[in-house]
Amino acid sequence: MSDANDDPFAADVAAVARIAAVPAILDVVCRTTGMGFAAVARVTEDRWIA
């Protein structure tokens, strides 16, 4: 598995993981929309990382 040292996407995932409010925000999004899943995503022409 790649780590943040050799994969810029891994660095982005690690940065989002350090934001303590993300789980609460995703929970509010699910409860507000009625959806069973919410995610933070980075989308490029070549990749979709959630």
PyMOL Python script that loads the backbone (N, CA, C, O; Angstrom):
from pymol import cmd

cmd.read_pdbstr("""\
ATOM      1  N   MET A   1       0.854  -1.186   0.000  1.00  0.00           N
ATOM      2  CA  MET A   1       0.000   0.000   0.000  1.00  0.00           C
ATOM      3  C   MET A   1       0.887   1.232   0.000  1.00  0.00           C
ATOM      4  O   MET A   1       1.910   1.270   0.684  1.00  0.00           O
ATOM      5  N   SER A   2       0.494   2.238  -0.767  1.00  0.00           N
ATOM      6  CA  SER A   2       1.277   3.460  -0.861  1.00  0.00           C
ATOM      7  C   SER A   2       1.121   4.286   0.403  1.00  0.00           C
ATOM      8  O   SER A   2       0.125   4.177   1.119  1.00  0.00           O
ATOM      9  N   ASP A   3       2.120   5.109   0.661  1.00  0.00           N
ATOM     10  CA  ASP A   3       1.991   6.042   1.772  1.00  0.00           C
ATOM     11  C   ASP A   3       2.128   7.457   1.248  1.00  0.00           C
ATOM     12  O   ASP A   3       2.390   7.669   0.064  1.00  0.00           O
ATOM     13  N   ALA A   4       1.951   8.415   2.128  1.00  0.00           N
ATOM     14  CA  ALA A   4       1.947   9.825   1.736  1.00  0.00           C
ATOM     15  C   ALA A   4       3.270  10.275   1.143  1.00  0.00           C
ATOM     16  O   ALA A   4       3.320  11.306   0.472  1.00  0.00           O
ATOM     17  N   ASN A   5       4.344   9.527   1.374  1.00  0.00           N
ATOM     18  CA  ASN A   5       5.648   9.917   0.853  1.00  0.00           C
ATOM     19  C   ASN A   5       5.779   9.701  -0.645  1.00  0.00           C
ATOM     20  O   ASN A   5       6.560  10.396  -1.295  1.00  0.00           O
ATOM     21  N   ASP A   6       5.028   8.748  -1.215  1.00  0.00           N
ATOM     22  CA  ASP A   6       5.188   8.488  -2.642  1.00  0.00           C
ATOM     23  C   ASP A   6       3.894   8.613  -3.437  1.00  0.00           C
ATOM     24  O   ASP A   6       3.885   8.333  -4.635  1.00  0.00           O
ATOM     25  N   ASP A   7       2.826   9.019  -2.812  1.00  0.00           N
ATOM     26  CA  ASP A   7       1.543   9.142  -3.497  1.00  0.00           C
ATOM     27  C   ASP A   7       0.834  10.419  -3.044  1.00  0.00           C
ATOM     28  O   ASP A   7       0.425  10.520  -1.887  1.00  0.00           O
ATOM     29  N   PRO A   8       0.685  11.392  -3.941  1.00  0.00           N
ATOM     30  CA  PRO A   8       0.035  12.640  -3.539  1.00  0.00           C
ATOM     31  C   PRO A   8      -1.407  12.429  -3.091  1.00  0.00           C
ATOM     32  O   PRO A   8      -1.914  13.200  -2.277  1.00  0.00           O
ATOM     33  N   PHE A   9      -2.075  11.404  -3.604  1.00  0.00           N
ATOM     34  CA  PHE A   9      -3.438  11.122  -3.160  1.00  0.00           C
ATOM     35  C   PHE A   9      -3.434  10.643  -1.723  1.00  0.00           C
ATOM     36  O   PHE A   9      -4.327  11.001  -0.955  1.00  0.00           O
ATOM     37  N   ALA A  10      -2.463   9.851  -1.345  1.00  0.00           N
ATOM     38  CA  ALA A  10      -2.358   9.381   0.037  1.00  0.00           C
ATOM     39  C   ALA A  10      -2.146  10.560   0.976  1.00  0.00           C
ATOM     40  O   ALA A  10      -2.671  10.567   2.090  1.00  0.00           O
ATOM     41  N   ALA A  11      -1.391  11.543   0.544  1.00  0.00           N
ATOM     42  CA  ALA A  11      -1.178  12.742   1.365  1.00  0.00           C
ATOM     43  C   ALA A  11      -2.498  13.484   1.571  1.00  0.00           C
ATOM     44  O   ALA A  11      -2.768  13.983   2.663  1.00  0.00           O
ATOM     45  N   ASP A  12      -3.314  13.556   0.526  1.00  0.00           N
ATOM     46  CA  ASP A  12      -4.617  14.215   0.649  1.00  0.00           C
ATOM     47  C   ASP A  12      -5.529  13.449   1.597  1.00  0.00           C
ATOM     48  O   ASP A  12      -6.201  14.052   2.434  1.00  0.00           O
ATOM     49  N   VAL A  13      -5.559  12.132   1.474  1.00  0.00           N
ATOM     50  CA  VAL A  13      -6.386  11.305   2.355  1.00  0.00           C
ATOM     51  C   VAL A  13      -5.930  11.478   3.798  1.00  0.00           C
ATOM     52  O   VAL A  13      -6.759  11.604   4.699  1.00  0.00           O
ATOM     53  N   ALA A  14      -4.628  11.485   4.021  1.00  0.00           N
ATOM     54  CA  ALA A  14      -4.099  11.665   5.374  1.00  0.00           C
ATOM     55  C   ALA A  14      -4.472  13.041   5.935  1.00  0.00           C
ATOM     56  O   ALA A  14      -4.791  13.168   7.117  1.00  0.00           O
ATOM     57  N   ALA A  15      -4.430  14.063   5.085  1.00  0.00           N
ATOM     58  CA  ALA A  15      -4.779  15.413   5.538  1.00  0.00           C
ATOM     59  C   ALA A  15      -6.244  15.479   5.966  1.00  0.00           C
ATOM     60  O   ALA A  15      -6.560  16.072   6.997  1.00  0.00           O
ATOM     61  N   VAL A  16      -7.135  14.877   5.186  1.00  0.00           N
ATOM     62  CA  VAL A  16      -8.551  14.873   5.544  1.00  0.00           C
ATOM     63  C   VAL A  16      -8.768  14.056   6.820  1.00  0.00           C
ATOM     64  O   VAL A  16      -9.577  14.433   7.668  1.00  0.00           O
ATOM     65  N   ALA A  17      -8.060  12.959   6.956  1.00  0.00           N
ATOM     66  CA  ALA A  17      -8.204  12.102   8.141  1.00  0.00           C
ATOM     67  C   ALA A  17      -7.815  12.837   9.421  1.00  0.00           C
ATOM     68  O   ALA A  17      -8.298  12.493  10.500  1.00  0.00           O
ATOM     69  N   ARG A  18      -6.948  13.844   9.314  1.00  0.00           N
ATOM     70  CA  ARG A  18      -6.531  14.614  10.493  1.00  0.00           C
ATOM     71  C   ARG A  18      -7.556  15.663  10.918  1.00  0.00           C
ATOM     72  O   ARG A  18      -7.407  16.265  11.981  1.00  0.00           O
ATOM     73  N   ILE A  19      -8.585  15.891  10.118  1.00  0.00           N
ATOM     74  CA  ILE A  19      -9.606  16.885  10.446  1.00  0.00           C
ATOM     75  C   ILE A  19     -10.645  16.209  11.341  1.00  0.00           C
ATOM     76  O   ILE A  19     -11.424  15.371  10.887  1.00  0.00           O
ATOM     77  N   ALA A  20     -10.642  16.585  12.599  1.00  0.00           N
ATOM     78  CA  ALA A  20     -11.493  15.915  13.590  1.00  0.00           C
ATOM     79  C   ALA A  20     -12.982  16.068  13.293  1.00  0.00           C
ATOM     80  O   ALA A  20     -13.769  15.205  13.681  1.00  0.00           O
ATOM     81  N   ALA A  21     -13.384  17.122  12.629  1.00  0.00           N
ATOM     82  CA  ALA A  21     -14.806  17.379  12.383  1.00  0.00           C
ATOM     83  C   ALA A  21     -15.390  16.561  11.234  1.00  0.00           C
ATOM     84  O   ALA A  21     -16.611  16.513  11.085  1.00  0.00           O
ATOM     85  N   VAL A  22     -14.567  15.928  10.429  1.00  0.00           N
ATOM     86  CA  VAL A  22     -15.066  15.231   9.246  1.00  0.00           C
ATOM     87  C   VAL A  22     -16.120  14.170   9.579  1.00  0.00           C
ATOM     88  O   VAL A  22     -17.166  14.156   8.930  1.00  0.00           O
ATOM     89  N   PRO A  23     -15.905  13.291  10.546  1.00  0.00           N
ATOM     90  CA  PRO A  23     -16.953  12.295  10.831  1.00  0.00           C
ATOM     91  C   PRO A  23     -18.285  12.930  11.235  1.00  0.00           C
ATOM     92  O   PRO A  23     -19.344  12.451  10.830  1.00  0.00           O
ATOM     93  N   ALA A  24     -18.241  13.984  12.018  1.00  0.00           N
ATOM     94  CA  ALA A  24     -19.478  14.655  12.424  1.00  0.00           C
ATOM     95  C   ALA A  24     -20.161  15.309  11.224  1.00  0.00           C
ATOM     96  O   ALA A  24     -21.385  15.252  11.106  1.00  0.00           O
ATOM     97  N   ILE A  25     -19.394  15.920  10.344  1.00  0.00           N
ATOM     98  CA  ILE A  25     -19.958  16.553   9.149  1.00  0.00           C
ATOM     99  C   ILE A  25     -20.622  15.499   8.264  1.00  0.00           C
ATOM    100  O   ILE A  25     -21.726  15.711   7.762  1.00  0.00           O
ATOM    101  N   LEU A  26     -19.955  14.373   8.077  1.00  0.00           N
ATOM    102  CA  LEU A  26     -20.521  13.313   7.239  1.00  0.00           C
ATOM    103  C   LEU A  26     -21.786  12.738   7.872  1.00  0.00           C
ATOM    104  O   LEU A  26     -22.732  12.389   7.164  1.00  0.00           O
ATOM    105  N   ASP A  27     -21.807  12.639   9.193  1.00  0.00           N
ATOM    106  CA  ASP A  27     -22.998  12.165   9.893  1.00  0.00           C
ATOM    107  C   ASP A  27     -24.163  13.133   9.673  1.00  0.00           C
ATOM    108  O   ASP A  27     -25.284  12.703   9.404  1.00  0.00           O
ATOM    109  N   VAL A  28     -23.903  14.428   9.785  1.00  0.00           N
ATOM    110  CA  VAL A  28     -24.950  15.426   9.557  1.00  0.00           C
ATOM    111  C   VAL A  28     -25.452  15.348   8.117  1.00  0.00           C
ATOM    112  O   VAL A  28     -26.655  15.439   7.876  1.00  0.00           O
ATOM    113  N   VAL A  29     -24.552  15.184   7.172  1.00  0.00           N
ATOM    114  CA  VAL A  29     -24.954  15.066   5.768  1.00  0.00           C
ATOM    115  C   VAL A  29     -25.880  13.866   5.584  1.00  0.00           C
ATOM    116  O   VAL A  29     -26.916  13.981   4.930  1.00  0.00           O
ATOM    117  N   CYS A  30     -25.520  12.724   6.151  1.00  0.00           N
ATOM    118  CA  CYS A  30     -26.371  11.527   6.030  1.00  0.00           C
ATOM    119  C   CYS A  30     -27.731  11.747   6.667  1.00  0.00           C
ATOM    120  O   CYS A  30     -28.757  11.411   6.077  1.00  0.00           O
ATOM    121  N   ARG A  31     -27.744  12.306   7.862  1.00  0.00           N
ATOM    122  CA  ARG A  31     -29.020  12.520   8.559  1.00  0.00           C
ATOM    123  C   ARG A  31     -29.887  13.546   7.831  1.00  0.00           C
ATOM    124  O   ARG A  31     -31.105  13.382   7.758  1.00  0.00           O
ATOM    125  N   THR A  32     -29.283  14.587   7.299  1.00  0.00           N
ATOM    126  CA  THR A  32     -30.027  15.646   6.626  1.00  0.00           C
ATOM    127  C   THR A  32     -30.602  15.181   5.291  1.00  0.00           C
ATOM    128  O   THR A  32     -31.728  15.530   4.936  1.00  0.00           O
ATOM    129  N   THR A  33     -29.823  14.395   4.558  1.00  0.00           N
ATOM    130  CA  THR A  33     -30.248  13.976   3.219  1.00  0.00           C
ATOM    131  C   THR A  33     -31.012  12.662   3.224  1.00  0.00           C
ATOM    132  O   THR A  33     -31.687  12.334   2.249  1.00  0.00           O
ATOM    133  N   GLY A  34     -30.912  11.902   4.319  1.00  0.00           N
ATOM    134  CA  GLY A  34     -31.536  10.588   4.363  1.00  0.00           C
ATOM    135  C   GLY A  34     -30.724   9.524   3.649  1.00  0.00           C
ATOM    136  O   GLY A  34     -31.162   8.381   3.527  1.00  0.00           O
ATOM    137  N   MET A  35     -29.560   9.891   3.184  1.00  0.00           N
ATOM    138  CA  MET A  35     -28.689   8.931   2.496  1.00  0.00           C
ATOM    139  C   MET A  35     -27.984   8.060   3.532  1.00  0.00           C
ATOM    140  O   MET A  35     -27.801   8.467   4.679  1.00  0.00           O
ATOM    141  N   GLY A  36     -27.598   6.883   3.125  1.00  0.00           N
ATOM    142  CA  GLY A  36     -26.914   5.971   4.033  1.00  0.00           C
ATOM    143  C   GLY A  36     -25.403   6.078   3.957  1.00  0.00           C
ATOM    144  O   GLY A  36     -24.694   5.403   4.703  1.00  0.00           O
ATOM    145  N   PHE A  37     -24.905   6.920   3.062  1.00  0.00           N
ATOM    146  CA  PHE A  37     -23.460   7.019   2.862  1.00  0.00           C
ATOM    147  C   PHE A  37     -23.110   8.434   2.439  1.00  0.00           C
ATOM    148  O   PHE A  37     -23.811   9.040   1.628  1.00  0.00           O
ATOM    149  N   ALA A  38     -22.035   8.953   2.986  1.00  0.00           N
ATOM    150  CA  ALA A  38     -21.479  10.242   2.565  1.00  0.00           C
ATOM    151  C   ALA A  38     -19.969  10.108   2.632  1.00  0.00           C
ATOM    152  O   ALA A  38     -19.445   9.386   3.481  1.00  0.00           O
ATOM    153  N   ALA A  39     -19.275  10.789   1.754  1.00  0.00           N
ATOM    154  CA  ALA A  39     -17.819  10.676   1.714  1.00  0.00           C
ATOM    155  C   ALA A  39     -17.200  11.987   1.262  1.00  0.00           C
ATOM    156  O   ALA A  39     -17.843  12.822   0.624  1.00  0.00           O
ATOM    157  N   VAL A  40     -15.952  12.137   1.607  1.00  0.00           N
ATOM    158  CA  VAL A  40     -15.124  13.213   1.066  1.00  0.00           C
ATOM    159  C   VAL A  40     -14.400  12.588  -0.120  1.00  0.00           C
ATOM    160  O   VAL A  40     -13.837  11.500   0.001  1.00  0.00           O
ATOM    161  N   ALA A  41     -14.409  13.258  -1.250  1.00  0.00           N
ATOM    162  CA  ALA A  41     -13.778  12.682  -2.440  1.00  0.00           C
ATOM    163  C   ALA A  41     -12.878  13.692  -3.128  1.00  0.00           C
ATOM    164  O   ALA A  41     -13.120  14.898  -3.104  1.00  0.00           O
ATOM    165  N   ARG A  42     -11.844  13.163  -3.735  1.00  0.00           N
ATOM    166  CA  ARG A  42     -10.993  13.954  -4.630  1.00  0.00           C
ATOM    167  C   ARG A  42     -11.117  13.304  -5.995  1.00  0.00           C
ATOM    168  O   ARG A  42     -10.802  12.127  -6.168  1.00  0.00           O
ATOM    169  N   VAL A  43     -11.578  14.078  -6.957  1.00  0.00           N
ATOM    170  CA  VAL A  43     -11.831  13.549  -8.292  1.00  0.00           C
ATOM    171  C   VAL A  43     -10.935  14.252  -9.289  1.00  0.00           C
ATOM    172  O   VAL A  43     -10.869  15.480  -9.324  1.00  0.00           O
ATOM    173  N   THR A  44     -10.245  13.465 -10.100  1.00  0.00           N
ATOM    174  CA  THR A  44      -9.436  13.996 -11.198  1.00  0.00           C
ATOM    175  C   THR A  44      -9.892  13.310 -12.475  1.00  0.00           C
ATOM    176  O   THR A  44     -10.794  12.473 -12.446  1.00  0.00           O
ATOM    177  N   GLU A  45      -9.284  13.657 -13.576  1.00  0.00           N
ATOM    178  CA  GLU A  45      -9.625  12.997 -14.850  1.00  0.00           C
ATOM    179  C   GLU A  45      -9.309  11.508 -14.801  1.00  0.00           C
ATOM    180  O   GLU A  45      -9.964  10.716 -15.479  1.00  0.00           O
ATOM    181  N   ASP A  46      -8.315  11.116 -14.006  1.00  0.00           N
ATOM    182  CA  ASP A  46      -7.851   9.730 -13.992  1.00  0.00           C
ATOM    183  C   ASP A  46      -8.272   8.911 -12.778  1.00  0.00           C
ATOM    184  O   ASP A  46      -8.295   7.682 -12.837  1.00  0.00           O
ATOM    185  N   ARG A  47      -8.604   9.582 -11.678  1.00  0.00           N
ATOM    186  CA  ARG A  47      -8.876   8.850 -10.429  1.00  0.00           C
ATOM    187  C   ARG A  47     -10.034   9.468  -9.667  1.00  0.00           C
ATOM    188  O   ARG A  47     -10.335  10.655  -9.789  1.00  0.00           O
ATOM    189  N   TRP A  48     -10.673   8.611  -8.873  1.00  0.00           N
ATOM    190  CA  TRP A  48     -11.743   9.026  -7.975  1.00  0.00           C
ATOM    191  C   TRP A  48     -11.403   8.421  -6.635  1.00  0.00           C
ATOM    192  O   TRP A  48     -11.515   7.208  -6.460  1.00  0.00           O
ATOM    193  N   ILE A  49     -10.988   9.245  -5.680  1.00  0.00           N
ATOM    194  CA  ILE A  49     -10.554   8.767  -4.370  1.00  0.00           C
ATOM    195  C   ILE A  49     -11.543   9.265  -3.343  1.00  0.00           C
ATOM    196  O   ILE A  49     -11.812  10.464  -3.264  1.00  0.00           O
ATOM    197  N   ALA A  50     -12.101   8.333  -2.538  1.00  0.00           N
ATOM    198  CA  ALA A  50     -13.035   8.713  -1.477  1.00  0.00           C
ATOM    199  C   ALA A  50     -12.544   8.169  -0.167  1.00  0.00           C
ATOM    200  O   ALA A  50     -13.184   8.372   0.865  1.00  0.00           O
TER     201      ALA A  50
END
""", "prot")
cmd.dss("prot")
cmd.show_as("cartoon", "prot")
cmd.util.cbc("prot")
cmd.orient("prot")
